[in-house]
């Protein structure tokens, strides 16, 4: 006897899967809870946060350099003065790094 009403004859239905965490109603509760906690922390500890802000900005510089350095190829091998460099992407555009 087949009690699966959604499946076609001869096919088994896939087991229902729970939605991912970020699409569940619990995630909304955690986001609201986190926002309220952040509001209370910032309102109660504003002087501590503003006192540490210059140091956080100084710390952001090396962290951005470390994590964002891959965007321009890193510190890999640079072409020597006589070595040929790849041409421009479109005609009429100068090579990157070429002042012309």
N, C-alpha and C positions, 0 to 999 in steps of 0.2 A: 504494500500500500504506500503510495507516494503522498506525503504531506507538504511538499514544496509547491505552493500555488503559483509562484512567480516564474518557475522554470518551465521551459518547453519540455515536451515528452522526450526522454532520452538524454536530457542535459541536467546537470546538477547546478544549482545556484551557488554563486560565490558567497562565502561567509561575510556577513556585514562587518565592516571595519570601522573602528572608532575614528572620529575626525582627528586631524593633527592638533597638537596642544594649542597652537595660536588661533585655531578656528573654534575652540571650545568656549563655553561660557565661563570656565574657570580662568582662562587667560585674561578676560576682561576684568574680572575681579582682582587678579594680581596686578594688572596695570593700574587700576584705580587705587589700589592699596599702595603701590609704589609711588604714585604721584602725590598722594596725601602725605606719605612718609617723607618724601623729598621736600614738600612744602614746609612741613614742620621742622625738618632739619635745617633748611636754609633760613627760616625765620628765627629760629633759636640760636643758630651758630653763625649768623651773618658776619659778625666781627672776625671770627676765626677764618671764615672763608675768604673775606676780603683781604685779610692780612696775608694769606697764603697765595693770593692771586698772582702777584708778580713772580713768585717762584714757579708757579704752575705754567705761566707763560714762558719763562726761561726753559723749563723742562720740555715744553712742547716743541721747541726748535730742534733739539737733537732727536727727539722721537719722530718728528715728521721727516727729518732727513733719513733716519734709519728705515722707516716703513714705506716712504714714498720714493726712495731712490731708484727703484726699479723702473720708474716711468721713462727715464731717458737713457737707459742702457747700462747704468752703473759705472763703475770704474774699470771697465774692461779695456781691451787693447785699443789704443787710438792709432789711426793711420800715421805712418811716418811721412816726412815732407815729400818724398818722391813717389809715394804709393798712390794708385788711382782710387778714387772714391766713387761709390755708386752714384748714378746720375739723378737728376731731379725727378720727382714723382710726375709732374706735368710739364710740358714744354713751356719755357718762359719763366719758370720758377727757379730761383737759385738753390743750390745745395744747402742743407742745414749746416750752419757753422761757416759758410762761405760768405764774406761780407759783400760780394757783388750782387 
